[in-house]
Amino acid sequence: MSEKDNVARVVKIYEAFGRGDIPFIVDQLTDDVAWSTHFDPIVPWSGDYDGKAAVPRFFAALAGAGDVTAFQPTEFVAQGDTVVSMGEFGIKVKATGKTSLTRWVFIWKFREGRVCSYEQFHDASIADAFR
C-alpha cells in the first residue's frame, strides 16, 4: 500500500472513532496486532492490548473513564508502512469531574493494508485529571 493509502486508512479509523464504530476499527487490525498506550498507570486505558480480540477492552476502558470532549488530528507524517499522527485530545473524567486537553502522537504500522502495530503517547499531564 502507498503512504497516501495508509494515511487515508488512519483517517477512516479516526472517523469511525468519532461515530463510535469500534467494530470498523477492529476490522482494520491484523489478528496479532500489537496495541500499546504509554500512560501513567492511573489512566484506565494505559497498557498493552495485544491481539485483535483484546483491542475492544481498550475502547471500553476509554469510554468508561470519561466523556471525550475533543479529538482533533492535526498532522500526519508517513514513510513506508508507518504513519505518525499528531493532534489534541480532551476528556472529562467521570470519577473526578476534572478535564484534560493534551497533545498526542500515535504511531501506526501497517502490514498488507491492516494495522499490525499501534502506539499512543500523550502529554503526561493527562494523568492529573484522574487524581
N, C-alpha and C positions, 0 to 999 in steps of 0.2 A: 504494500500500500504506500501511497505517496505521503509526504509530510502534510500536504494540504488535506488529504483524506483523513489522516489521523487527527488533525485539529478539528475537522468537521465532526468526527465521531465524539470527541470530547465535548464540543458544543451541544451535540444532541443529548449527551448524558446530562449536561447541566440543565438543559431544557426539561428533561424528564424529571430531574430532581425538583425543579421549580413547580411542576404539576403533581408531584408526589408519586410518580410512576416508577416505583422501585423495581417491579418485575422487568421493565425495559432495561434498566441499568444492569441488573443481574444477568440478563440475557447477553449483554455485551462482554462478559467476562469469560476467560478460559476456566476450565474446571479446577485448575491448580493455581489460580490467581493468588499472588502474594499481596495482601491488603493491609497496610500499616498506617497508624496515626501516631504521631510523635507529640505527646502532650504530657503534662504533669498527670500522674495517675488519678487525681481528683476529678478530672474531666471524664464524664461517664463513657464516652466513646473512644477513649485512649486505648492503645494496644494493637494487637495483631488479630486479623480476621482472615486467616489463610484458608483458601479453598472457597469456591463459588457458594457452597451451602452455608458458609459462615457469614458472608457479607450482609445478609439481611439483618443480622444481630447488630451490626454497626449502625444501620439506619434506624433500627428500633431504639437503640441507646440514645442516638441523637434526638429523635422525636420525643422520647420520654424525658429528656433533660430540660427541654425548653422550647420556646417558640422562636423560630428563625425570623429575624427582623430584617436581615439584609443578606443577600448573596449576589455579589456582583463581580464576575470575572472581568478583568481589565486588560490583560495582556497574555499572549500566547507565544511561546518560542518552541519551534520544532526542529529536530535534527534526527534523521533516520527514523527509527521506530519509537522515538521518545518525544513526548510533548510536555512542556513545563508551562503551567498556567499560574497566573497571579491574580489576586483580587482582594475583596473585602467580605467579611462575614460578620453578621450581627446576630446575637441571641439574647433573649430574656430568659433567665434561668428560673425554672418553676420552683425549685427548692428554696432559693434565696431571694427571688424577686429582683436580683441585680441584672444589669445588662452589660454586654461587652460588644465592642466593634473592633475587630482585628484585621490585620492584613494576613494573607495566607499565600503559600506556594504549594502546589500539588504537582507531583511528578507521575506521569502516566507512561507506561511502556506497553507496546503492542506486539503481538505475535499473530500472524496470519489474520489480521483485521480485528482481533479481540484483545481486550485489556488483560495482560498477564501479570502486571505489577502496578501498584498504586501506593504512593506515599503522600501523606498530608502533614504539612508543617504550618503552625500558626504562631503569631506573636505570643510569647509566654504569658502575657498579661491576661489571656482568656481564662486562665485558672482562677484568677481573683474573683471572678463572677460566681464561682462555685464555693467560695469560702464564706 
